[in-house]
Amino acid sequence: LANGTVEAVVSVYGGANLNSPNDIIVRSDGNVYFTDPNYAGSAQPKQNVFRIAPGASVATVVDDTLSKPNGIALSPDQNTLYVASSASNFVNKYTLAVDGTPGPASKFIASLAAPDGIAVDDAGNLYAATNTGVSVYKSDATPIGVIAIPNGKRASNIAFGDADRKTLYITAQTDLYKVVLNVPGPP
């Protein structure tokens, strides 16, 4: 908060603690979406993707069918939500209504090597940190290629940075890498 106080937004759902909130994305209108896999325990009966609507103090379930929901990102127009399922090796997409309410899930990328963190650039290309590097897909799910990580390390998370937002930072086990791209992405 403005006075330096740290405040919990949500820590329980349905009377039980969350499992282990992992990744988060916030839409410009204040909708908050986050994943809650069971990496640190199973307080919840399911692993969920949650949404907190602007002004709400309670989370609602977006999806409770994923195994290890992990990376989460928005399309540039913020009308599509993407969520990686690390244990099931795919990325789902959800069309968002004007108020941020998600529609039903559909497969965006049907097969990936344990997708973890994901990001979307300003052109709508999706980047997924995987066991084999950073896989890149066009907005229609056509594969573009893979950014290889040195020494065969597993990429775990990614984020755009630097002043021009064209540098993709990549965490991979014991190292942090960066690669300069042609298209910027949100910081």
N, C-alpha and C positions, 0 to 999 in steps of 0.2 A: 504494500500500500504506500501512499505518498509519504507517510510518516516512518517508513522503514519496517513496519510490522509485516510479518509473513502470515498469511491467513489461508487455511485449508478451504478449497472451493467445494470439494466433495471427497469423502473418504469411505462412505458406505453406500450400498445399494441393496434394497430389499432387506434391510436390517443386518446385513453382514458386511465386513470390511471388503474393500476391493482386493483383488488378487495381487497384482503388481503393475500398476499403470506404467506404460512403456513409451509410446510415442504420442505426439499431440500435434494438432494443426488448428489454427484459429482463423475463421473466415472474417472478412473485413466488417461484417455486420454484427460480430460478436458471438456467433455460434462457435462452440468449442467441441471438437471431436477428438476422442482419444481411445487407444487400445488398452486392453486389460488382460494380457495373457497370464497364465499361471506359473511363470518362471520362479516366483518366490512363495508359492503355496497356492492352495485352492480354497480360499475363503468363500468364493462365489461358486454356485453349482455349475456355472458355465463360464467360458472365456468370452468376454464381450467386447464389442465396439460400442462406445457410448457417445452421446451428444448431450451437451448442456446448452439449452436455448438462451438467448440474451435475456438477462434479468432473472433467470431461473436459478434455483439453488439445489435442484434435484436432477440427476442424470437420467436419461432415457436410453433404452437399448436400441442401437442401430442394427446390430447383427449379433446373434448368439450361437451361430453355427460354425464359426471358424476355429481351427486348431492352431493355437499360437498366433492370434492376430498381432501384428507387429507394426511395420511401417505404415504411415498414413500421410496422404497428400491431397491437395486440391488442384483442379485444372485452373489455367490462368483466368478464366471467366468466373471461377468459383461456383460453377453449376454442377460439377462432378467431383465426387469424393472417391479416392482410391485407397484400398487397404490390402496390405500384403499378409498372406497366411504362411508363416514360416514353416510350419510342420506339414502343410498340405501342398506347398510348392506352387502357389498361384497368387495372382492379384485380382481382386474384385473391383468393380466400379459400381457406384450408386449415383443416380441422377438426383440432384437436390432441387426441391421446390424453392420458390422465391423466399419463403421464410426459413429455409435451411433444413427442412424435414427431408430425410432421405427416402427415396423410392426403393424398390426391391433390388437385391444384388444381381449382378450378371458378371460372368467371367470376362476379364479384360485380357489377362495373360494366363493361359491355361497351364503352362509348365515352366517353372524356374527352379534353380538349385537353391532352395532354402532362402527365399527373399527376406531381407531384414529391413533396414531403413530404405525409404523411397523419397524421391523428390521429382517435381515437375518444373521444366523450364518455361520461359515466357512464350515459347512456340507450341507448348503442349506436349513436348516429348517427356516421357517418363523414364526415370533412372532408378534402377533397383540394385542395391548392394546385395550380392549373392556369394555363394561359395566359390564361384568362378570369376569374380570381378564385379564390375558395375555394368549390368545389362541395360541397353538403351532401346526404347521403343517409341515409334511415332504415336500420335494421338489416336490413330486407328488400329493400334497394336501391331503394326508392321515392325519387325526387328530392324534396328539400325546397325547395331554392333555391340561389342563388349569392350570396356576399358579394362585392360588387364592390370592386375596389381602385382608388383615385383615380388619375387620369391614365393609365388603361389599362395600368398596370404589371403585369408577370407575377409572380404569387405563386410563391415557391419553397419555403418551409417554414413550418410552423405548430406552435405549442405552447400548451398551457393554462398559465395562471399566476395570480398574485396570491393573496391569502389565501383567498378563496372559490373559487378555481380556475375562475371563470366568465369570465375574460378570455382571449380567443384572440389570441395574438401572431402576426403574419404578417410574414415577410420578403418583400420584393418589390423586386428589383433594387437600387436605391440607398436604399431606405427601410425602416423598421420601423413597422408599423401595429399597432393593437390595436382590438378590438371586444368589448364586454361582451355575453355571451350569457345565456340563461335557464338553461342546463344546465351544470354543471361538468364538467371533464374531468381526467384524471390529469396531474400536473405533469411 
